[in-house]
Every structure is written in structure tokens, then in C-alpha cells.
Amino acid sequence: MNLNKMMDQGIAQIMTTAGRFYLNNAKGRAFLMSVLPELAKSSARRKQQEKEGLHVPPFLIASIASQCNLHCAGCYARAGGGCGPTSGKTDMDASQWGNVFDQAARLGVAFMLLAGGEPFLRRDILELAGEYPNVIFPIFTNGTMLDQETIEFLDNHRNLIPILSIEGNAKETDARRGTGTHEQIEAAMAALKKRKILFGAAITVTRENMALVTRNDFLEALEDKGCGVNLYVEYVPAEPETDYLVLTQSEIKQLQAICLKLRKSFRRMVILSFPGDEEEMGGCLASGRGFFHINPYGDAEPCPFSPHAKQSLTSDSVEAVLRSQYFADLREIAVKAGNHGGCTLFEVSDQVEKLLA
């Protein structure tokens, strides 16, 4: 129950910061006025489920696309088999995703994070998400497909919040994502700012870019471009021979301390760190504790960085997944592993894989 309270407080802080962002924006304020009561209802549903013996996390991560128009170095989705042409599996269709959204919303899930692949390749599912104004859908995108028609769509569906992936400035972003990518992202940010649409940046933090992306002037530049959310994602070495990019334990602690300072300096910007912020929540939030992940084919995975599934949303319900012994066992593994920085389940993948035998 303490976890539920902490996560509700975290959501409240996010929405308070969003309120500061939308202070002088009539369309944004109208969105907040409509969604805040719905978030309260979702919280009440989760509390009722808890009383009845089911813990429902407020977040769900849904990778809705198995394809991407980029081929970024170190991509966890390609490394884990959730992105690319070689899986041999079929993506869930819009009606199947709609069923998942229905179930999750009824249980009290308030935020459904859409990822991929590139989620803007599945416009049918994004249009479906737009029909759930009581749920907030952050969309993790490479930012290269936000043309004017798409910007218009986002303007009319403020519950869809684009989160653009960057690695730093042009040099760092293009080195990982391809020449010219940064320029396209800048154009997308300018178009979003013109419409006063809340958007964010997701920054994969490595030993090579940490000093740059945590500087005040870097965040000031993002804020000037209209960015209202900044998510630091610690690099997880899903791709072989990239361990040299992983933050050390001292650097992880340093990143957490920097985030605390940045939150005080940037009051109109939501600043989060993953998995760093899990420490405040008592450890790993995967496996239904704070969220779980659904890959493009419907497989229910504990986390995007731990792509190991026993059940599928093509045949099982969201509730059945949350009640599963598999997820209960994973949560126990995470507790025993302890909170020592980095992605817990990724670092004990041998124990996770034993549960699949």
C-alpha cells in the first residue's frame, strides 16, 4: 500500500508540473481539467482492486510496432526480438490492442506508454488510443515521422504525448540514429512548440554523453524548444560488446543526485530517471509491481529490457497476467537481487530464464 501511495504522489507531481507547462495555454488547461478527475477515478479503481487482492500498476508499456524506419545502434528492441523482420510472429491488430486498452483502463491503469519499433508506423493504434481521453499515452518515438498532418492529430488528442528520443546534440544523436536524424527532430520540436503541445525528450544516458545531457544549459536549450518532459534512461547493454557504455555504480548515484537538483531548477519540466527512480519506490518496478511490458506480438514480458514471456495477451487477460505465478516469482527474484543500480532483471537474466524452463 505504501508503494501505491508513493506512485500516486509521483503521478500528482507529474501532473502539477504539466499544469505549470500549460499555465498560459487554454487548450492544454482544458485537457488537464478533463483528465485530472479521470486519474483520480483510476487511482480509486486500483485501490479497490488492492482491497480485493489484486495489485494493479498505474503504468503499462505497450510496444505496438515491430518495425522501425531507423536502425539505431544498441537498440534493446532489436536485440530482444521485438523489432525487426526476423521474429516470424504476427503483430497484434488494432482490435486486439483495443481489447488490451479496455481491460487496462477498467482495472485502473492510468498511463499506457507506447513504444516500438516506431509507434507512428501504427497510426491505426494511435488513433484508437486517442479515443481514450481518460488515459494518458506517452509515445516514445524517434521523431522522424511527425509531419504537419500528424502534428494536427496530436493537437486534437492531447492525451497522446510524444516523447522524442535524442542522445544529446546533433553529433551524439546522429552518431547513434543516423545522419540527419537530429535535424528532423529539431523540426518536429519546432512544430510542436508552435502548437503549444506538451512533448518530451527521452535520453539514453551512457558514460560518453552523461556529462553533456545533464548540464543546465542543455536542459535550458530543450526548455526553450518547448520540451516539458525529460526522461533519462540508463543504457542497458542489450547489444553485445557495448558494456563500456554502461554507467558505473558511482555514476548512477551521481545521475540520481543531479536529477534532484535539476527538478528544483526546472519547475516547468518533468524530470525522471529510469531505472534510477525505482530506488525511491523500493526497487524494481517490473513484473506488474509498477508496470509490465507487452511486445508487438502480445507477449506479456516483465520489462522491455527483460523480454521473457510465459503468457500472451492474445489469449490471456491483463488481470490473469498480473495474477500469474510467473510475475510473482520474478518480483521475488528482484527483491532478493536487491537494489544495486542498473536494470535488476537484466542483470539476473539467468535466473529469469530458469523460470521459463
C-alpha positions, 0 to 999 in steps of 0.5 A: 500500500505504501508503494501505491501511495508513493506512485500516486504522489509521483503521478500528482507531481507529474501532473502539477508540473504539466499544469505549470507547462500549460499555465498560459495555454487554454487548450492544454488547461482544458485537457488537464481539467478533463483528465485530472478527475479521470486519474483520480477515478483510476487511482480509486479503481486500483485501490479497490482492486488492492482491497480485493487482492489484486495489485494493479500498476498505474503504468503499462508499456505497450510496444505496438510496432515491430518495425522501425524506419531507423536502425539505431545502434544498441537498440534493446528492441532489436536485440530482444526480438521485438523489432525487426523482420526476423521474429516470424510472429504476427503483430497484434491488430488494432482490435486486439490492442483495443481489447488490451486498452479496455481491460487496462483502463477498467482495472485502473491503469492510468498511463499506457506508454507506447513504444516500438519499433516506431509507434507512428508506423501504427497510426491505426493504434494511435488513433484508437488510443486517442479515443481514450481521453481518460488515459494518458499515452506517452509515445516514445518515438524517434521523431522522424515521422511527425509531419504537419498532418500528424502534428494536427492529430496530436493537437486534437488528442492531447492525451497522446504525448510524444516523447522524442528520443535524442542522445544529446546534440546533433553529433551524439544523436546522429552518431547513434540514429543516423545522419540527419536524424537530429535535424528532423527532430529539431523540426518536429520540436519546432512544430510542436512548440508552435502548437503549444503541445506538451512533448518530451525528450527521452535520453539514453544516458551512457558514460560518453554523453552523461556529462553533456545531457545533464548540464543546465544549459542543455536542459535550458536549450530543450526548455526553450524548444518547448520540451516539458518532459525529460526522461533519462534512461540508463543504457542497458547493454542489450547489444553485445560488446557495448558494456563500456557504455554502461554507467558505473555504480558511482555514476548512477548515484551521481545521475540520481543526485543531479536529477534532484537538483535539476527538478528544483531548477526546472519547475516547468519540466518533468524530470525522471530517471529510469531505472534510477527512480525505482530506488525511491519506490523500493526497487524494481518496478517490473513484473506488474509491481509498477508496470509490465511490458507487452511486445508487438506480438502480445507477449506479456514480458516483465520489462522491455529490457527483460523480454521473457514471456510465459503468457500472451495477451492474445489469449490471456487477460491483463488481470490473469497476467498480473495474477500469474505465478510467473510475475510473482516469482520474478518480483521475488527474484528482484527483491532478493537481487536487491537494489544495486543500480542498473536494470535488476532483471537484466542483470539476473537474466539467468535466473529469469530464464530458469523460470521459463524452463 
